[in-house]
């Protein structure tokens, strides 16, 4: 059974050259930080903001998924989901892990199989 793991870009070597990189025919890497279409747009000015911005992202994500005109957002999520459904372990790279991260919203959506 494949896994989806949220990783910190500081802790692992994120491969240069873009997203959807296949490593060892089993693992796919995706960046999900603010520089990507699925990044959390809500600023976190201090650590006490973390829960608020993650909750805001949950609502933002649901709205984006309901908005079928946001093709870039949908394509990025679809690429991650396709890698998982193809049996690849998926690593989602952000700057938050192991703390709460908007990547949890992405992971939960894909694991539900939607």
N, C-alpha and C positions, 0 to 999 in steps of 0.2 A: 504494500500500500504506500503510495507516495506521500510525502509530507510537505507542508508549507511552513517555513521557518522565517521569522523576522530577525534580521541581523543588523548589527551596527556597522556602518562603513569604517569606523575606526578599528574595529576588532578583527575584521577579515579583509582579505585582499579582493576587493571588488574588481573584476576584470575590466580593463580599459577597452573602449571600442563600442560601447552601447549595451542595450538591453537584449534579453532573450538569448544570452550566450549559453550554448550547450557545452557542458564540461563532462568529460568521461562518459558520454552517452547516457547520463542518468540525472544530471543536475542542471537546472536552469536558473540563471541569475537575472533579477530585475531591480532596478533602482526605483524607489517610490518616494524619494525626497521631493522638496519643493520645486526642483528643476524639471520635474516630470509632469505629465498631464494628470496624474492621480495624487500629486502631492497635497499636503494639508495647507490650504491657503490662510488659515487662521493663525495669527502671530501668537507666540508664547513668549511673553516678556519676562516671566519668572516661573519657577518650578510649580508654584501654586496654581498656575494657569493650565497645567497639563490636562487635568480631567475635563475642564471646560472646553478646551480646543479639540480634544478627542471626541467629546459628545457633539460638538458642533460639526465635526467632520462626519460623524455618523449620519446626521440629518442631511448634510451637503451631499454625501455619497448617495443616499436614497433618492434625493432630488435629481442628481445627475443620471442615475440609472433609469429613472422614470422619463427623463428628457431624451428621447430617441434622436434628437438632432445634434447632440454632442458626440459626434463621430470619433473624435480623437480620444476622448475619455473612454468611450465604449470599446474602441479598438485596443487600447492598452489593457483594459481589464480582460477582454477576450483573449488576448495573447497570453496573459498569465494563466487564465483558466484553461486554455488549450494545452499549455505545457503540463499542467497538473493532470488533466484528463488523459493525456498521452502517457502518463505513468512516470513523469519526471518529478524528482524532488525539486521544490521551488524555494529559492532563497530570495526574500524581499529585503532590500537594503535601504535603510533609513539611518537617521542619526540618533534615534531615541532608545532603541533596544539596549538593555532589557527592560527599560521603563515602559509604561503604557505608551502605545503608539497608534496612529491612525491605520497602520498596517494591519492591526487586529480586525478592523472593519473589513478591509479587503480580503484578508484570509478567511474570515467567517462567511462572507458572501460566497466565496469560491467553494469552501467546504460544504456549504448547503446545496451546491450543485445547481445554482440558478443561472 
